[in-house]
Amino acid sequence: MLKGILQGCLLILINQKPYYGYEISQGLSQYGFENVPKGTIYPLLISMEKKELIFSNMQPSKEGPKRKYYYITDNGKQALESFISQWNHLSLNVNKLINERGKKYEN
């Protein structure tokens, strides 16, 4: 489940502007995902490229060697819309469950 959520979060970031790998990690950290290892992010980016949700392009960097930037595709934008819709539905139902039933078990 977390992998699907993480993929959705990556699509949200990349939809805003092209990102390179380390920048993606920093972007996730800003939203509380600081414990996601880079060893999780890069394989997920490769998988997303294979699914044609994103594509990459090497670009020069002022700070050193070329960087691989990731861009969202039309398929990725559709997957993003689907993720947001599913997330809204899931979070609404989980919050409803917590609010109606979860309070019975609080200490």
Buried (B, 14 or more C-beta within 10 A) or exposed (E): EEEEBBBBBBBBBBBEEBBBBEBBBEBBEEEEBEEBEEEBBBEBBEEBBEEEBBBBEEEEEEEEEEBBBBBBBEBBEEBBEEBEEEBEEEEEEEEEEEEEEEEEEEE
